[in-house]
Amino acid sequence: MKIIPTEIPEVLIIEPQVYGDHRGFFMESFNQKQFQDKTEIICHFVQDNHSRSKGGILRGLHYQIKSPQGKLLRVVNGEIFDVAVDIRRNSPTFRQWVGVVLSAENYRQLWVPEGFAHGFYVVSDSADVLYKTTDYYAPQHERTIMWNDEDLGIAWPIGDKEPVLSAKDQKGDRLRAAEVFET
C-alpha cells in the first residue's frame, strides 16, 4: 500500500498493491494493520456502502454534524471526481478542498477523515463507489453544503453542463451559514 499526501495533510490518497496478469488481477482493498502502520490513523469501520450513479450525477457535499464519519472510498466501475472540504473551523485548512480522480482503472482510494464534507461528480457513463465509514449513517445529523458555493470555488470537471442533483443537494447551505465542526 502506498500513501500519497494531498494539499490537506489529513486527506490521503491510497494506492493498493495490484497483482495482475492475463487472468485479471488481485488486490487487498483494505488491511487495518497496514493502514494504521503507514498512516498512524486508528479507526474502526462499522459500515460498508455501495453507491451507483449515472454520468453527470453530483452527490454532496455531505457530512454528519453529530456522529461524524471518516470515509475510505474507492471506485469499482467507472470514474468520479471526488472532493473533500475541510469544515473544521479551527483548522489551518478550513474552507480548503481537495479533488481527486478515482476510477476502476487507477485503483486509488481516498481517505476523508471526520470533520470534512464530501461529494463526488460522476465523469464516466456510470460509476459504482464503495466506501467504508467509521460511524453509522444518522440522517437526523446529516447536513449538506452547496456543491457550487462560491466561497469554496471547487473546480468541478463539468464544463458548462449542469450536474444532476437530488432534491436534498439542491437545498444545500452556503458554508458561511452551515453548521461546522468547532474543534
C-alpha positions in Angstrom: 0.0 0.0 0.0 1.3 3.4 -1.0 0.2 6.6 0.8 0.1 9.8 -1.2 -0.4 13.1 0.7 -2.7 15.8 -0.6 -2.7 19.6 -0.1 -4.7 18.9 3.1 -2.5 16.7 5.3 -5.3 14.7 6.8 -6.8 13.7 3.4 -4.9 10.8 1.9 -4.7 9.0 -1.5 -4.1 5.3 -1.0 -2.8 3.1 -3.8 -3.1 -0.6 -3.0 -0.7 -3.1 -4.5 -2.3 -4.7 -7.5 -1.1 -8.0 -8.9 -2.3 -8.6 -12.4 -1.7 -11.0 -15.2 -3.6 -12.4 -18.3 -6.3 -13.8 -16.0 -7.2 -10.5 -14.3 -5.9 -9.0 -11.0 -5.8 -9.4 -7.2 -5.6 -6.7 -4.7 -6.1 -6.3 -0.9 -8.5 -3.5 -0.9 -8.1 -2.8 2.9 -5.7 -4.1 5.6 -6.2 -2.5 9.0 -2.7 -3.1 10.2 -1.0 -1.7 7.1 -3.4 1.3 7.1 -2.6 2.1 10.7 1.2 1.4 10.3 1.5 3.7 7.3 -0.9 6.5 8.3 -0.8 6.3 12.1 -4.6 6.6 11.8 -6.5 4.5 14.3 -10.1 3.9 13.1 -12.7 1.2 13.2 -15.0 0.8 10.2 -18.6 0.0 11.1 -20.5 0.2 7.8 -19.8 -0.5 4.1 -21.8 1.3 1.5 -22.2 0.9 -2.3 -23.4 3.8 -4.5 -24.2 3.5 -8.2 -24.7 6.7 -10.1 -25.3 7.7 -13.8 -23.0 10.0 -15.6 -23.4 13.7 -14.7 -24.7 13.0 -11.2 -23.2 15.1 -8.4 -23.6 13.9 -4.9 -22.8 16.2 -2.0 -21.4 17.9 -0.2 -22.5 15.8 2.8 -21.4 15.4 6.4 -22.9 14.4 9.8 -22.5 17.2 12.4 -23.0 14.6 15.2 -21.8 11.0 14.7 -19.2 12.3 12.1 -17.9 9.7 9.7 -14.5 9.1 8.4 -14.7 7.5 4.9 -12.5 5.3 2.8 -13.7 5.4 -0.8 -12.9 3.6 -4.0 -14.5 3.1 -7.4 -15.1 -0.4 -8.8 -16.7 0.7 -12.0 -16.3 4.0 -13.9 -14.7 7.2 -12.8 -15.5 10.1 -10.4 -14.1 13.4 -9.3 -14.1 13.0 -5.5 -14.0 16.1 -3.2 -13.2 16.6 0.5 -13.8 20.0 2.1 -12.3 20.9 5.5 -15.1 22.3 7.6 -13.3 22.3 10.9 -13.5 26.0 11.9 -10.2 26.0 13.9 -8.2 24.1 11.3 -5.5 25.9 9.3 -7.1 24.4 6.2 -10.7 25.5 7.0 -12.7 26.0 3.7 -10.0 24.4 1.6 -10.8 21.4 -0.6 -9.0 18.5 -2.3 -10.3 16.9 -5.5 -9.0 13.5 -6.7 -9.9 11.3 -9.7 -10.9 7.8 -8.5 -11.5 5.1 -11.1 -11.8 1.4 -11.6 -8.6 1.7 -13.7 -6.4 3.6 -11.3 -7.5 1.6 -8.2 -6.9 4.7 -6.0 -8.8 5.2 -2.7 -9.4 8.4 -0.8 -9.4 8.7 3.0 -11.7 11.5 4.1 -11.5 12.0 7.8 -14.1 13.2 10.2 -14.7 16.9 10.1 -14.9 17.1 6.3 -17.8 17.5 3.9 -17.6 15.0 1.0 -19.1 14.8 -2.5 -18.4 13.5 -5.9 -19.2 14.0 -9.6 -19.6 11.1 -12.0 -17.3 11.7 -15.0 -18.0 8.3 -16.8 -21.3 7.0 -18.1 -21.9 5.5 -14.7 -19.9 4.7 -11.5 -20.0 2.3 -8.6 -18.5 3.7 -5.5 -17.7 1.6 -2.4 -16.9 3.2 0.9 -16.3 2.3 4.5 -17.4 4.6 7.3 -16.3 5.0 10.9 -19.7 5.7 12.2 -23.3 4.7 11.3 -25.5 6.7 9.0 -27.5 9.2 11.1 -29.9 11.1 8.8 -31.1 13.4 11.6 -27.5 14.7 11.8 -26.7 14.9 8.1 -26.0 18.3 6.6 -25.4 19.5 3.0 -23.3 22.3 1.7 -24.0 23.6 -1.8 -21.8 21.9 -4.3 -21.2 25.3 -6.1 -20.7 27.5 -3.1 -18.6 30.4 -4.5 -16.8 30.8 -1.2 -15.3 27.3 -1.8 -14.7 27.6 -5.5 -14.5 23.9 -6.2 -13.3 23.3 -9.8 -15.7 20.5 -10.7 -14.9 19.0 -14.1 -18.4 19.7 -15.5 -17.6 22.3 -18.1 -20.8 24.3 -19.0 -23.1 21.4 -18.1 -25.5 21.4 -15.1 -25.0 18.4 -12.9 -27.9 16.3 -11.9 -28.7 16.8 -8.2 -31.0 15.2 -5.6 -33.7 17.4 -4.0 -31.6 17.4 -0.8 -28.5 18.6 -2.6 -30.4 21.3 -4.4 -31.2 22.8 -0.9 -27.7 22.7 0.5 -26.5 25.6 2.7 -23.7 28.0 1.9 -20.7 27.2 4.0 -21.0 30.6 5.8 -24.4 29.6 7.1 -23.8 25.9 7.7 -23.1 24.1 10.9 -19.4 23.3 11.0 -17.1 21.5 13.4 -15.8 23.7 16.2 -13.0 21.6 17.4 
